[in-house]
């Protein structure tokens, strides 16, 4: 992952830890901070106007499966509404010595639960980063440290999620629509135009009250 992504991860872990300590000290009724971490699996479909040079018009697309890790923290406005910042990273499995597609997303998130526990609805927007990295095959460090990306691009994304919240965990299905538009290779060469990943994920994770 990029240095920016690692910084976001560290910040999120620290915020999550602070949230846990705050809730332990002041109790559930007075607690205002929340934190969480989750893991999941799903597919990303990549739409591109110029990926297949044999096409004279229209949009080409390709679907890949992969794993995701999410971390978030924020403010509990009421027993039913949460606001927060969430980081999510998706990668297309473990590929030793091969090119590895990844997507990173930072989201300003709003979560609504009609009851204290039960069904929930989430929505948000933020920035997205697609990159084609050097894979190592190691689950602890899946991307080769110090290597340059084959190709990468920044853009925006929108997220919608539904799920079920338990006492200290949550099961979620999230859909994200990103638009990086132009993907550049190392040396500023353009690889693709009209780049738009769409990611559908099933996640399970821990959340503080």
Secondary structure, 3 states (H helix, E strand, C coil): CCHHHHHHHHHHHHHHHHHHHHHHHHCCCCCCEEEEEEEEEEEEEEEECCCCCCCCCCCEEEEEEEEEEEEEEEEECCCCEEEEEEEEEEECCCCCCCEEEEEEEEEEEEEEECCCCEEEEEEEEEEEEEEEEEECCCCCCCECCCCCCCEEEEEEEEEEEEEEECCCEEEEEEEEEEECEEEEECCCCEEEEEEEEEEEEEEEEEECC
